[in-house]
Amino acid sequence: MSVAPAVTPEPVDLSYLPDPIAPAGRIGLITLATDFNSEDDLRRIIPGDVGLFTTRIENANPVTVENLRTMADDLPRAARTLLPGYGVDVAIFGCTSGTAVNGSDKIEQLIHQGMPGVAVTNPLLASDIALRTIGAQKIAVVTPYIADVTQSVADQLIARGFTVTRLLGFGLDRDLDMTALPPDALLAAALQANSPDADAVFISCTAIRAAEIAERAEKLLGKPVITSNQALIWHALHLMKYDKPVTGFGTLFDHAPQTLS
């Protein structure tokens, strides 16, 4: 049996400057184990000099109020896995319905257990700030969820002082089915949900591909359209004090956020 000759490791004899990694900042995404969309959707919106780094929490389909409550328990562990030793500039929770069921404050507290001191946002908080920033008070709402999960999102908006003019849900309870919704179907639903008295249309859920139709919907409706992922990145970039323009995802990116009172 032949024996391979010993090889002595040699240092690489090159002169180079390391490339900067995410030179404009790092966003940490905590998303669901069953999520098929958030990472792709968010990366379409995020500028190239900002990095997105992802971890996932345990959850299970179907998407019900009970399951949404249970998954929050895994948030501290997941937050601890976001670039340990380096950290992120902003941590974002990628679930609108999960925030509606558990509460925005609780989501932030659980993330801070695993990553103290980091700036935190979530789709419901970001969308609240976005709607106030564009001066919207009466909101038409579209979701992919079953009825009681859809109602939980509406209830949170109403509790924050908004009026829901119309509430439409696709009745889906699996993340795969939500992500499989064609963008054109989401566009049609936004047009259907709209009413003359609505100041804006809100399309809820990070699992759906709504951000890509926000700009088209605004042109057809003649009013602002806010989507979960679009609002998340808009708010996260402002928390990072990122000031370069972002285009192609609606007029929201033309505005600086108003502070919630």
C-alpha positions in Angstrom: 0.0 0.0 0.0 1.6 3.3 -1.1 1.8 6.2 1.4 1.3 9.7 0.1 4.4 11.9 0.7 4.1 14.5 3.5 3.1 17.9 2.3 4.2 21.0 4.3 1.7 23.8 4.4 2.9 27.0 2.9 1.6 30.5 3.5 -0.2 32.2 0.6 2.2 34.8 -0.8 -0.2 37.5 -1.9 -0.7 41.1 -1.0 -4.4 42.1 -0.7 -6.8 44.3 1.0 -9.8 42.5 2.6 -13.2 43.3 0.9 -15.6 45.1 3.3 -18.6 42.9 4.3 -21.8 44.9 4.4 -20.0 48.2 4.5 -23.2 50.2 5.1 -24.6 48.0 7.9 -26.0 44.7 8.9 -29.7 43.7 9.2 -30.5 40.6 11.1 -33.7 38.8 10.1 -35.5 36.4 12.5 -37.9 34.5 10.3 -40.0 31.4 10.5 -38.7 27.8 9.9 -41.5 27.4 7.4 -41.0 30.8 5.6 -40.4 30.5 1.8 -40.2 34.1 0.9 -38.8 36.7 3.3 -35.1 36.3 2.5 -35.7 36.6 -1.2 -38.2 39.4 -0.9 -36.1 41.5 1.5 -32.9 41.1 -0.6 -34.7 42.5 -3.6 -35.4 45.7 -1.6 -32.2 46.0 0.4 -29.4 48.1 -1.2 -26.3 46.2 -2.2 -24.1 47.8 0.5 -26.3 46.5 3.3 -26.1 42.9 4.4 -29.0 40.6 5.4 -28.2 37.8 7.9 -30.9 35.3 8.8 -31.8 33.0 11.6 -35.0 31.0 12.0 -37.4 30.2 14.8 -39.3 27.0 15.3 -42.9 27.0 14.2 -45.5 24.8 12.6 -48.2 25.0 10.1 -51.1 25.6 10.0 -50.9 29.3 10.6 -53.4 29.6 13.5 -53.6 32.0 16.5 -52.5 29.2 18.8 -49.4 28.3 16.7 -48.4 31.9 16.3 -48.5 32.4 20.1 -46.3 29.3 20.7 -43.5 30.2 18.3 -42.6 33.4 20.1 -41.0 31.3 22.9 -38.0 30.5 20.5 -37.2 34.2 19.8 -34.5 34.6 22.5 -32.6 31.6 21.3 -32.8 32.7 17.6 -31.7 36.2 18.4 -28.5 34.8 20.1 -27.5 33.1 16.8 -27.5 36.4 14.8 -23.7 36.8 14.1 -22.6 36.2 17.6 -19.5 38.2 18.4 -20.3 40.7 15.7 -23.9 41.6 16.0 -26.2 43.5 13.7 -27.3 47.1 13.5 -31.0 46.3 13.4 -32.9 43.0 14.2 -36.2 42.5 12.3 -38.8 40.0 13.1 -40.3 38.6 9.9 -43.9 37.7 10.8 -46.8 40.2 10.7 -49.4 37.8 12.0 -47.1 36.6 14.8 -46.5 40.2 15.9 -50.3 40.9 15.8 -51.0 37.8 18.0 -48.1 38.2 20.5 -47.9 42.0 20.6 -45.1 44.3 19.3 -43.7 45.1 22.7 -43.5 41.4 23.6 -41.7 40.6 20.4 -39.1 43.3 21.1 -38.6 42.1 24.7 -38.0 38.5 23.6 -35.5 39.5 21.0 -33.7 41.7 23.5 -33.4 38.7 25.8 -31.1 37.1 23.2 -29.6 40.3 21.8 -29.7 43.1 24.4 -29.5 46.7 23.2 -30.0 46.1 19.5 -32.5 48.2 17.6 -35.6 46.1 16.8 -38.5 46.4 14.4 -41.3 44.2 13.1 -43.8 44.3 10.3 -46.7 45.7 12.4 -44.6 48.4 14.1 -43.0 49.4 10.8 -46.3 49.4 9.0 -47.9 51.5 11.8 -45.1 54.1 11.4 -45.3 53.9 7.6 -49.1 54.6 7.6 -48.7 57.5 10.0 -45.8 58.9 8.0 -47.9 59.0 4.7 -50.8 60.5 6.6 -53.1 57.5 6.3 -55.9 57.0 8.9 -58.5 54.9 7.0 -56.9 51.7 5.7 -58.1 48.9 3.4 -56.4 45.7 4.4 -55.5 42.5 2.5 -54.1 39.4 4.1 -53.5 35.8 3.0 -54.7 34.4 6.3 -57.7 32.5 7.7 -60.4 34.7 9.2 -59.3 34.8 12.9 -55.7 35.6 12.0 -56.8 38.3 9.6 -59.0 39.7 12.3 -56.1 39.8 14.7 -54.2 42.1 12.3 -57.2 44.3 11.9 -57.7 44.5 15.6 -54.1 45.6 16.1 -54.5 48.4 13.5 -57.7 49.5 15.2 -56.1 49.5 18.6 -53.4 51.8 17.1 -56.0 54.3 16.1 -56.6 53.4 12.4 -60.0 52.8 10.8 -60.2 49.6 8.7 -62.5 50.4 5.8 -62.4 46.9 4.3 -60.8 43.6 5.3 -60.1 40.8 2.8 -58.3 37.5 3.5 -57.4 34.6 1.1 -58.2 32.0 3.8 -54.8 30.3 3.6 -53.1 28.5 6.6 -49.8 27.3 5.2 -46.7 29.4 4.4 -46.1 27.5 1.2 -49.6 28.4 -0.1 -49.1 32.0 0.9 -45.8 32.3 -1.0 -47.4 30.6 -4.0 -49.9 33.4 -4.3 -49.1 35.0 -7.7 -48.2 38.7 -7.4 -50.9 39.5 -9.9 -53.5 37.9 -7.5 -52.2 40.1 -4.7 -52.5 43.1 -7.0 -56.1 42.2 -7.9 -56.9 41.8 -4.2 -55.5 45.2 -3.4 -57.7 46.7 -6.1 -60.7 44.8 -4.8 -60.1 45.9 -1.2 -59.8 49.5 -2.0 -62.6 51.9 -1.3 -63.0 55.6 -2.1 -62.6 56.6 1.5 -59.4 54.5 2.1 -56.3 56.7 2.5 -54.0 53.7 1.7 -54.0 49.9 1.2 -52.1 47.7 3.5 -51.1 44.2 2.3 -50.1 42.1 5.3 -47.7 39.2 5.6 -43.9 38.7 5.0 -44.5 35.3 3.4 -46.2 36.8 0.3 -44.6 38.5 -2.7 -46.4 41.8 -2.3 -43.5 44.3 -2.2 -42.9 43.8 -5.9 -46.4 44.9 -6.9 -46.5 48.0 -4.5 -45.4 50.4 -7.1 -47.8 49.1 -9.8 -50.7 49.1 -7.3 -50.0 52.7 -6.3 -50.2 53.8 -9.9 -53.5 52.0 -10.5 -55.1 53.1 -7.2 -53.7 56.6 -7.1 -52.9 56.2 -3.4 -50.1 54.7 -1.2 -49.7 51.0 -0.8 -47.9 49.6 2.2 -46.7 46.0 2.4 -45.1 44.2 5.3 -41.6 43.6 3.8 -41.5 47.0 2.2 -42.2 48.7 5.5 -39.8 46.5 7.4 -36.8 47.4 5.2 -37.9 51.1 5.0 -38.0 51.3 8.8 -34.8 49.2 9.3 -32.8 51.4 7.0 -33.9 54.6 8.8 -33.0 53.0 12.2 -29.5 52.4 10.7 -29.5 56.1 9.4 -29.1 54.8 5.8 -29.7 57.8 3.6 -29.2 56.6 0.0 -32.3 56.4 -2.2 -34.3 53.1 -2.7 -36.5 52.9 -5.8 -38.9 50.6 -7.3 -40.9 49.6 -4.2 -43.4 52.4 -3.8 -43.5 56.0 -2.6 -43.0 55.1 1.0 -39.2 55.3 0.4 -39.6 59.0 -0.4 -40.5 59.7 3.2 -38.6 59.8 6.5 -40.4 58.0 9.4 -42.5 60.0 11.8 -41.8 59.1 15.5 -44.7 57.3 17.3 -46.0 59.2 20.2 
